[in-house]
Amino acid sequence: MSTALAIPTVTAGFSQDHSPRRAAQASDLTKLFEAVLRRGDSETITVRELLGGLETAAFGIPLAALAVPEIIPVPVPGVSLVIAIPTAMLGAQMVTARDRVWLPASLLDRRIAAKPLKRAVRSMLPLLRRIDGFTRPRGEIVLGKAGQRVVGVAVIILALLIALPIPGTNAPLSLTLFILAIGLIRRDGLLIAAGLLLTAASAALMAGAALALTEWLFGALLA
């Protein structure tokens, strides 16, 4: 039986709504995580349930939910692709300024074991509650349609990097994704800007490492 949280429908993730209902959206993410904890250890959770049923036009909640299993690694085979594919799709929808979140049913119906997922969510909840205390709507310059497209590009980059089989990189990359997602949920432009800087730094570091590895391989072959 599904216990996925029905998240209230809101306007697009970058709307100009500053009402108390909008500011309280972070508590919806907390409730979604708490719903995961109420599931039995022997159960499985679909990606649809993990994303709160996608009953929202905002991108922040599904992006945050997708980031958690990689921040606190979930020992489930293939989980990186389960995370990376829908993350990239959400980023593409942000770039094209799509009004509502969409993912294919075949992906949404994929199941993940509840026990390791609950362990990851339990570890993240205290951090999420602390974040709620200092985030607030600010930095409107990055919250318009142009900002949405820039964040969408960053999300796609992070998804591609997460999909790469490089040990030890997924947790920091997913934490960057989580920072961007919380920035969207709380309409905190400062947090979004920090996430964009971290994305750029991550991409530069991994590109540099790939270049150095390529040069070493060519050098070894020519030696």
C-alpha positions in Angstrom: 0.0 0.0 0.0 1.4 3.4 -1.0 2.2 5.9 1.6 3.7 8.5 -0.7 3.0 12.0 0.3 0.5 14.0 -1.8 2.4 17.2 -2.3 0.2 20.3 -2.9 0.3 21.5 -6.5 2.1 24.8 -6.9 3.0 26.9 -9.8 6.4 26.5 -11.6 9.5 26.1 -9.4 10.6 29.7 -10.3 7.2 31.5 -9.8 7.0 34.8 -8.0 4.7 33.5 -5.2 6.0 34.7 -1.8 3.0 33.5 0.2 3.4 31.6 3.5 2.2 28.5 1.8 5.0 28.7 -0.7 7.6 29.4 2.0 6.4 26.3 3.9 7.2 24.0 1.0 10.3 22.7 2.7 8.2 21.0 5.3 6.6 19.1 2.5 10.0 17.6 1.7 10.4 16.7 5.4 7.0 15.0 5.4 7.9 13.1 2.3 11.1 11.8 4.0 9.1 10.9 7.1 6.7 8.9 5.0 9.6 6.9 3.7 10.6 6.1 7.3 7.1 4.7 8.0 7.6 2.0 5.4 8.5 -1.5 6.5 12.1 -2.7 6.1 11.0 -5.6 3.9 9.0 -3.4 1.6 10.1 -1.7 -1.7 9.5 1.9 -2.7 8.9 2.9 -6.3 10.6 5.9 -7.8 7.2 7.5 -8.1 6.6 7.2 -4.3 10.1 8.5 -3.6 9.3 11.6 -5.7 6.1 12.2 -3.7 3.9 11.1 -6.6 5.1 14.0 -8.7 1.9 15.9 -7.7 3.7 19.2 -8.1 5.0 21.5 -10.8 8.1 22.4 -8.8 11.4 20.7 -9.5 13.0 21.1 -6.1 11.3 18.3 -4.3 12.0 15.5 -6.8 15.6 16.7 -7.3 16.2 16.6 -3.5 14.6 13.2 -3.2 16.7 11.8 -6.0 19.9 13.2 -4.4 19.6 11.5 -1.0 20.4 7.9 -2.0 23.8 9.0 -3.3 24.7 11.4 -0.5 24.3 8.6 2.0 25.2 5.7 -0.4 22.4 3.1 -0.8 23.9 -0.3 -1.5 21.5 -1.2 -4.3 23.0 -2.3 -7.7 22.4 0.2 -10.4 21.1 2.9 -8.1 23.4 5.5 -9.7 21.6 5.1 -13.1 18.2 5.1 -11.4 19.2 8.5 -9.9 21.1 10.0 -12.9 18.5 9.3 -15.7 15.5 11.0 -14.1 17.8 13.8 -12.8 19.0 14.5 -16.3 15.4 14.4 -17.6 14.3 17.0 -14.9 17.2 19.2 -15.8 16.3 19.1 -19.5 12.7 20.1 -18.6 14.0 23.0 -16.7 16.1 24.1 -19.6 13.1 24.0 -21.9 11.0 25.8 -19.3 8.4 23.0 -19.0 5.5 23.9 -16.8 5.1 20.6 -15.1 7.4 17.7 -14.0 7.2 14.6 -16.2 9.0 11.3 -16.1 8.2 8.0 -18.0 6.0 5.4 -16.2 8.7 2.7 -16.7 11.1 4.8 -14.6 8.6 5.9 -12.0 7.5 2.3 -11.4 11.0 1.0 -10.8 11.3 -0.3 -7.2 14.1 0.4 -4.6 14.5 -1.6 -1.4 13.1 0.4 1.6 15.6 -0.6 4.3 18.8 1.0 2.8 16.7 4.0 1.6 15.3 4.6 5.0 18.9 4.6 6.4 19.8 7.3 4.0 16.7 9.4 4.7 17.1 9.0 8.5 20.7 10.4 8.2 19.5 13.4 6.1 16.5 14.5 8.1 18.4 16.4 10.8 20.4 18.3 8.2 17.2 19.2 6.3 15.6 20.5 9.5 18.7 22.7 10.2 18.7 24.0 6.6 15.1 25.0 7.1 16.2 27.3 9.9 18.6 29.6 7.8 17.2 29.4 4.3 14.8 32.1 3.1 13.6 33.7 -0.2 16.4 36.0 -1.4 18.5 36.7 -4.5 15.6 37.1 -7.0 18.2 37.7 -9.8 18.7 33.9 -10.1 15.0 32.9 -9.7 13.6 34.0 -13.1 13.2 31.9 -16.3 16.9 32.6 -17.3 17.9 31.3 -13.9 15.8 28.2 -14.3 17.6 27.4 -17.5 21.0 27.9 -15.9 20.1 25.6 -13.0 18.7 23.1 -15.5 22.1 23.0 -17.3 23.8 22.5 -13.9 21.5 19.6 -13.1 22.2 17.9 -16.4 26.0 18.3 -15.8 25.6 16.8 -12.3 23.5 13.9 -13.6 26.1 13.0 -16.2 28.9 13.2 -13.7 27.0 11.0 -11.3 26.5 8.4 -14.0 30.2 8.1 -14.5 31.7 5.0 -12.8 34.3 7.0 -10.7 34.5 5.8 -7.1 34.1 8.4 -4.4 32.6 11.1 -6.5 28.8 10.5 -6.3 28.3 11.7 -2.7 29.8 15.2 -3.2 28.1 15.6 -6.6 24.7 14.6 -5.1 25.2 17.0 -2.2 25.7 19.8 -4.8 22.4 18.6 -6.4 20.7 18.6 -3.0 21.9 22.2 -2.4 20.5 23.4 -5.7 17.2 21.5 -4.9 16.8 23.1 -1.5 17.6 26.5 -3.1 14.7 25.9 -5.4 12.3 24.8 -2.7 13.1 27.7 -0.4 13.5 30.2 -3.3 17.0 31.0 -1.8 19.0 32.5 -4.6 22.2 32.5 -2.4 21.9 28.8 -2.0 21.3 28.3 -5.7 24.4 30.5 -6.5 26.5 28.3 -4.2 25.2 25.2 -5.9 26.1 26.6 -9.3 29.6 27.4 -8.2 30.1 23.9 -6.8 28.8 22.4 -10.0 31.3 24.5 -12.1 34.1 23.5 -9.7 33.1 19.8 -9.8 33.0 19.8 -13.6 36.3 21.5 -13.9 38.0 19.1 -11.5 36.7 16.0 -13.2 37.5 17.4 -16.7 41.1 18.1 -15.5 41.4 14.6 -14.0 40.1 13.1 -17.3 42.6 15.1 -19.3 45.5 14.1 -17.0 44.5 10.5 -17.3 44.2 10.7 -21.1 47.7 12.3 -21.3 49.1 9.6 -19.0 47.6 6.8 -21.1 48.9 8.3 -24.4 52.3 8.8 -22.8 52.4 5.2 -21.6 51.4 3.9 -25.1 54.0 6.0 -26.9 56.8 5.2 -24.4 
